[in-house]
Amino acid sequence: MGRLLPFIMCLLAAPVVRATVLVPAEFREIVAGSHLIAHARVVDVRPQWVEGRRQIETIVTVEILSYYKGGSERMVSFKVPGGQIGRYRSVMVGAPQFSPGEEAVLFLDGAGEPIPHVFGLNQGVFRVRQDPTTGRRIVVPPPLMASGTDRGPERVVRGASKRRSLELDAFGAQVRTVMTAQAGADR
């Protein structure tokens, strides 16, 4: 008991440790869990204090270029955790960061909330880039996404075929196919 008491005292005096765990979502889950899916261009990024100046979140405003699911507004704002105000910076692992002018296909959640948020942190952001060879817009998948198999933990492999970019039109067709399959399953 003499050795156990100091150990218990150390445990009781230890600070609270917090961690972020990112569980990869399948593409079908991302589509189903999003109330709004749109190809958009970032027009404004504005950090703000929340919770009595204990945290920072960033409000991102985008111009909608095309909708795949939900919505009809030309401009939409959503929030992401983290940001920087002056010398204060708040970082959340896995939270996406945005800059004005960037394009992305966004999967937004938070139906009924005043300001939606990105589904699954960075899992709901598919960046749109211009292919240097063809000049066409391509969609780059997020770094972490489940493959849909129940084989346990998955390795993230650079250059894996499932992480290949798709042309924007092909990606939109893929989103519509998943939505159609989900609508058929709900009947």
C-alpha positions as CSV (number, residue, x, y, z in Angstrom):
1,M,0.0,0.0,0.0
2,G,3.0,2.3,0.7
3,R,3.9,2.3,-3.0
4,L,0.4,2.5,-4.3
5,L,-0.5,5.7,-2.4
6,P,2.1,8.0,-4.2
7,F,0.9,6.5,-7.6
8,I,-2.7,7.3,-6.8
9,M,-1.8,10.8,-5.7
10,C,0.1,11.4,-9.0
11,L,-3.0,10.2,-11.0
12,L,-5.2,12.6,-9.1
13,A,-2.9,15.5,-9.6
14,A,-2.4,14.9,-13.3
15,P,-3.8,17.5,-15.7
16,V,-6.7,16.6,-18.0
17,V,-5.4,15.5,-21.4
18,R,-7.6,16.0,-24.5
19,A,-7.1,14.3,-27.9
20,T,-8.8,14.4,-31.3
21,V,-9.5,11.0,-32.9
22,L,-10.3,11.1,-36.6
23,V,-12.4,8.1,-37.6
24,P,-12.3,7.7,-41.4
25,A,-15.7,7.9,-43.1
26,E,-16.7,6.1,-46.3
27,F,-17.8,8.3,-49.2
28,R,-21.4,7.0,-48.8
29,E,-21.4,8.1,-45.2
30,I,-20.1,11.5,-46.1
31,V,-22.8,12.0,-48.8
32,A,-25.6,10.7,-46.5
33,G,-24.4,12.7,-43.5
34,S,-24.3,16.0,-45.4
35,H,-27.3,18.2,-45.9
36,L,-25.6,20.4,-48.4
37,I,-23.0,19.4,-51.1
38,A,-21.7,22.0,-53.4
39,H,-18.8,23.0,-55.6
40,A,-17.7,26.4,-54.2
41,R,-15.1,29.2,-54.3
42,V,-13.9,30.7,-51.0
43,V,-14.5,34.5,-50.9
44,D,-13.9,35.3,-47.2
45,V,-12.2,33.7,-44.2
46,R,-12.9,35.4,-40.9
47,P,-11.7,34.1,-37.5
48,Q,-13.7,34.9,-34.4
49,W,-13.6,34.2,-30.6
50,V,-16.0,31.7,-29.1
51,E,-16.7,30.5,-25.6
52,G,-15.6,33.6,-23.8
53,R,-12.3,34.0,-25.7
54,R,-11.2,30.5,-24.9
55,Q,-11.3,29.2,-28.5
56,I,-11.2,30.5,-32.0
57,E,-13.3,29.3,-34.9
58,T,-13.2,30.5,-38.5
59,I,-16.3,31.5,-40.5
60,V,-15.7,30.7,-44.2
61,T,-18.0,32.3,-46.8
62,V,-18.1,30.7,-50.2
63,E,-19.7,31.5,-53.6
64,I,-21.6,28.4,-54.7
65,L,-20.7,27.5,-58.3
66,S,-23.0,24.4,-58.4
67,Y,-25.1,22.4,-56.0
68,Y,-25.2,18.6,-55.8
69,K,-27.5,18.3,-52.8
70,G,-29.6,20.8,-50.9
71,G,-29.4,24.6,-50.9
72,S,-30.2,27.3,-53.3
73,E,-28.3,30.4,-52.0
74,R,-25.6,31.9,-54.0
75,M,-23.4,32.6,-50.9
76,V,-23.1,30.2,-47.9
77,S,-21.1,30.6,-44.7
78,F,-19.9,27.7,-42.5
79,K,-17.6,27.3,-39.5
80,V,-14.4,25.3,-39.0
81,P,-12.6,25.0,-35.6
82,G,-9.4,26.9,-35.2
83,G,-7.9,30.0,-36.6
84,Q,-5.7,33.0,-35.8
85,I,-6.6,36.4,-34.3
86,G,-3.5,38.6,-33.9
87,R,-0.9,36.7,-31.9
88,Y,-3.4,34.0,-30.7
89,R,-3.7,30.8,-32.7
90,S,-6.0,27.9,-32.2
91,V,-5.3,24.6,-34.0
92,M,-7.5,21.5,-34.2
93,V,-5.9,18.4,-35.8
94,G,-7.8,17.5,-38.9
95,A,-9.6,20.8,-39.3
96,P,-9.5,22.2,-42.8
97,Q,-8.0,25.6,-43.5
98,F,-9.2,27.8,-46.3
99,S,-7.9,30.8,-48.3
100,P,-9.8,33.2,-50.5
101,G,-9.9,32.0,-54.1
102,E,-9.6,28.3,-53.4
103,E,-12.2,26.0,-54.9
104,A,-13.6,22.8,-53.2
105,V,-16.5,20.5,-53.2
106,L,-17.9,20.9,-49.7
107,F,-19.9,18.4,-47.7
108,L,-21.7,20.5,-45.0
109,D,-23.6,19.2,-42.0
110,G,-25.5,20.9,-39.3
111,A,-29.1,21.0,-40.5
112,G,-31.1,23.2,-38.2
113,E,-28.0,25.0,-36.9
114,P,-27.6,28.7,-37.7
115,I,-24.2,28.1,-39.2
116,P,-23.3,24.6,-40.7
117,H,-19.9,22.9,-40.4
118,V,-17.9,20.6,-42.6
119,F,-18.7,17.0,-42.3
120,G,-16.0,15.0,-40.6
121,L,-13.5,17.9,-40.4
122,N,-11.2,17.6,-43.5
123,Q,-13.1,14.5,-44.7
124,G,-15.8,16.8,-46.1
125,V,-13.5,18.9,-48.2
126,F,-12.5,17.7,-51.6
127,R,-10.1,20.3,-53.1
128,V,-10.6,21.3,-56.7
129,R,-7.4,22.1,-58.7
130,Q,-6.7,22.8,-62.3
131,D,-4.8,20.0,-64.1
132,P,-1.6,21.5,-65.5
133,T,-1.7,19.3,-68.5
134,T,-5.3,19.4,-69.6
135,G,-6.5,22.6,-67.9
136,R,-9.6,20.8,-66.6
137,R,-10.7,21.0,-63.0
138,I,-10.0,17.9,-61.0
139,V,-11.1,16.9,-57.5
140,V,-8.5,15.8,-55.0
141,P,-9.8,13.4,-52.3
142,P,-9.0,14.2,-48.6
143,P,-6.0,12.4,-47.1
144,L,-8.1,10.2,-44.8
145,M,-11.1,8.2,-46.1
146,A,-12.3,4.7,-45.3
147,S,-12.5,2.2,-48.2
148,G,-15.7,0.5,-47.0
149,T,-14.2,-2.8,-46.0
150,D,-14.5,-4.2,-42.5
151,R,-10.9,-5.4,-42.3
152,G,-9.9,-3.3,-39.4
153,P,-7.3,-0.5,-39.5
154,E,-6.3,0.7,-42.9
155,R,-2.9,2.1,-44.0
156,V,-2.8,5.4,-45.8
157,V,-0.6,4.9,-48.8
158,R,0.8,7.7,-50.9
159,G,-0.3,7.4,-54.6
160,A,-2.8,4.6,-53.8
161,S,-5.3,4.1,-56.7
162,K,-8.3,5.0,-54.5
163,R,-6.8,8.4,-53.8
164,R,-6.5,9.3,-57.5
165,S,-8.0,12.6,-58.6
166,L,-11.2,12.7,-60.7
167,E,-12.4,15.3,-63.2
168,L,-15.0,17.6,-61.6
169,D,-17.8,16.3,-63.8
170,A,-17.0,12.6,-63.0
171,F,-16.9,13.4,-59.3
172,G,-20.3,15.1,-59.5
173,A,-21.6,12.0,-61.3
174,Q,-20.2,9.8,-58.5
175,V,-22.0,12.0,-55.9
176,R,-25.3,11.7,-57.8
177,T,-24.9,7.9,-58.1
178,V,-24.4,7.5,-54.4
179,M,-27.4,9.8,-53.7
180,T,-29.6,7.8,-56.1
181,A,-28.5,4.5,-54.5
182,Q,-29.3,5.9,-51.0
183,A,-32.7,7.1,-52.1
184,G,-33.5,3.7,-53.6
185,A,-32.4,2.0,-50.3
186,D,-34.6,4.3,-48.3
187,R,-37.8,3.2,-50.1
